[in-house]
């Protein structure tokens, strides 16, 4: 590092605190990578979380633009120097990675890299990631000459001090990443348990009401001809049971409102869900919010459900490379847009049953909260779903 001792310690402290603040795994990964690149004056930094199939479940980079990252193509596999860090659990400090015998090249759009520093991120005996830097921007000043890197011979921009600092960062990264994973798992279990409880309540309460409703309706039908007065009484009972069932369902739907929506609000919930989809699909999924205020609960629920349905359609049916979600303020209300660059369709004549039912569902949700929904699409032109809802 080029800072003085006090400034250097302050920078390390700031990086470690930043890592500990985040609970979402993706946020933790991005903070680790950005902190490592800044602390060690590297042009590029990356962190890969391996899967069990020779690839990476997650791979986060810093120093590469979105356009360049998209042009690079698929995520790297576990080979070459990356494999050595993961499988042999050792650090790598190399003067010119291109001359290393394990180097296997990179895609045409990949930035050119020379000096390299990499470390495994370990949780006990388990390697849970590989953190690496490339292209030292400015070697440390006022220090003794850099000791030689590993073979191939030559002086490396990254020093032994850099390696030690990255090792400290990797140790704290392992803690932050493990905590984030535990938090997400805990949240998933909580949601699963809550939904299981509600499923039992729905079965016990609503299904019993509907069973009674069916029996009463059958009794009324049998009495219509021979005892109209009693049939009328039975039909009044049908009306009462239907009203009770409706209230039970309405209460259940209120409880099914996503916990994250209640805890985090609409903007944070949409941001989290788009990040999850961005990790899970090959398409790039982005989210942007502009000046949105809190909306009534019913409006927020409707916006979230429409966004989820529109994203499902875009990722499942459109073949899009990019899906953009925006939420912006309009008067006291808000406007949601979900746009993709996929194949598009003719909204008036679409024959895809899933998509058709999805459009009907989205329109019903918008209408149910006094909003509007429009669909702008044509074959080969992509699709934009826009939903406007009033405020409170």
TALIN-V969647 format. One record per residue. BURIAL is b if it has 16 or more other ideal C-beta (glycine too) atoms within 10 Angstrom, else e. Layout:
burial=BURIAL
burial=BURIAL
This chain:
burial=b
burial=e
burial=e
burial=e
burial=e
burial=e
burial=e
burial=e
burial=e
burial=e
burial=b
burial=b
burial=e
burial=e
burial=b
burial=b
burial=e
burial=b
burial=b
burial=e
burial=e
burial=b
burial=e
burial=b
burial=b
burial=b
burial=b
burial=b
burial=b
burial=b
burial=b
burial=b
burial=b
burial=b
burial=b
burial=b
burial=b
burial=e
burial=b
burial=b
burial=b
burial=b
burial=b
burial=b
burial=b
burial=b
burial=b
burial=b
burial=b
burial=b
burial=e
burial=e
burial=e
burial=e
burial=e
burial=b
burial=e
burial=b
burial=b
burial=b
burial=b
burial=b
burial=b
burial=b
burial=e
burial=e
burial=e
burial=e
burial=e
burial=e
burial=e
burial=b
burial=e
burial=e
burial=e
burial=b
burial=e
burial=b
burial=e
burial=b
burial=b
burial=b
burial=b
burial=b
burial=b
burial=b
burial=e
burial=e
burial=e
burial=e
burial=b
burial=b
burial=b
burial=b
burial=b
burial=b
burial=b
burial=e
burial=e
burial=b
burial=e
burial=e
burial=e
burial=e
burial=e
burial=b
burial=e
burial=e
burial=e
burial=b
burial=e
burial=e
burial=b
burial=b
burial=b
burial=b
burial=b
burial=b
burial=b
burial=b
burial=b
burial=e
burial=e
burial=e
burial=e
burial=e
burial=b
burial=b
burial=b
burial=b
burial=b
burial=b
burial=b
burial=b
burial=b
burial=b
burial=e
burial=e
burial=b
burial=b
burial=e
burial=e
burial=e
burial=e
burial=e
burial=b
burial=e
burial=e
burial=b
burial=e
burial=e
burial=e
burial=e
burial=e
burial=e
burial=b
burial=b
burial=b
burial=b
burial=e
burial=e
burial=b
burial=b
burial=e
burial=b
burial=b
burial=e
burial=e
burial=b
burial=b
burial=e
burial=b
burial=b
burial=b
burial=e
burial=b
burial=b
burial=b
burial=b
burial=b
burial=e
burial=e
burial=e
burial=b
burial=e
burial=e
burial=e
burial=e
burial=e
burial=e
burial=e
burial=e
burial=e
burial=e
burial=e
burial=e
burial=e
burial=e
burial=e
burial=e
burial=e
burial=b
burial=e
burial=e
burial=b
burial=b
burial=e
burial=e
burial=b
burial=e
burial=e
burial=e
burial=b
burial=e
burial=e
burial=b
burial=b
burial=e
burial=b
burial=b
burial=e
burial=e
burial=b
burial=e
burial=e
burial=e
burial=e
burial=e
burial=e
burial=e
burial=b
burial=e
burial=e
burial=b
burial=b
burial=e
burial=b
burial=b
burial=e
burial=e
burial=b
burial=e
burial=e
burial=e
burial=b
burial=e
burial=e
burial=b
burial=e
burial=e
burial=e
burial=e
burial=e
burial=e
burial=e
burial=e
burial=e
burial=b
burial=e
burial=b
burial=b
burial=e
burial=e
burial=e
burial=b
burial=b
burial=b
burial=e
burial=b
burial=b
burial=b
burial=b
burial=b
burial=b
burial=b
burial=e
burial=b
burial=b
burial=e
burial=e
burial=e
burial=e
burial=b
burial=e
burial=b
burial=e
burial=b
burial=e
burial=b
burial=e
burial=e
burial=b
burial=e
burial=e
burial=b
burial=e
burial=e
burial=b
burial=b
burial=b
burial=b
burial=b
burial=b
burial=b
burial=b
burial=b
burial=b
burial=b
burial=b
burial=b
burial=b
burial=e
burial=b
burial=b
burial=b
burial=e
burial=b
burial=b
burial=e
burial=b
burial=e
burial=b
burial=b
burial=b
burial=b
burial=b
burial=b
burial=e
burial=e
burial=e
burial=e
burial=e
burial=b
burial=b
burial=b
burial=b
burial=b
burial=b
burial=b
burial=b
burial=b
burial=b
burial=b
burial=b
burial=b
burial=e
burial=e
burial=e
burial=e
burial=e
burial=e
burial=e
burial=e
burial=e
burial=b
burial=e
burial=e
burial=b
burial=b
burial=e
burial=e
burial=b
burial=b
burial=e
burial=b
burial=b
burial=e
burial=e
burial=b
burial=e
burial=b
burial=e
burial=b
burial=e
burial=b
burial=e
burial=b
burial=e
burial=e
burial=e
burial=e
burial=b
burial=b
burial=b
burial=b
burial=b
burial=b
burial=b
burial=b
burial=b
burial=e
burial=e
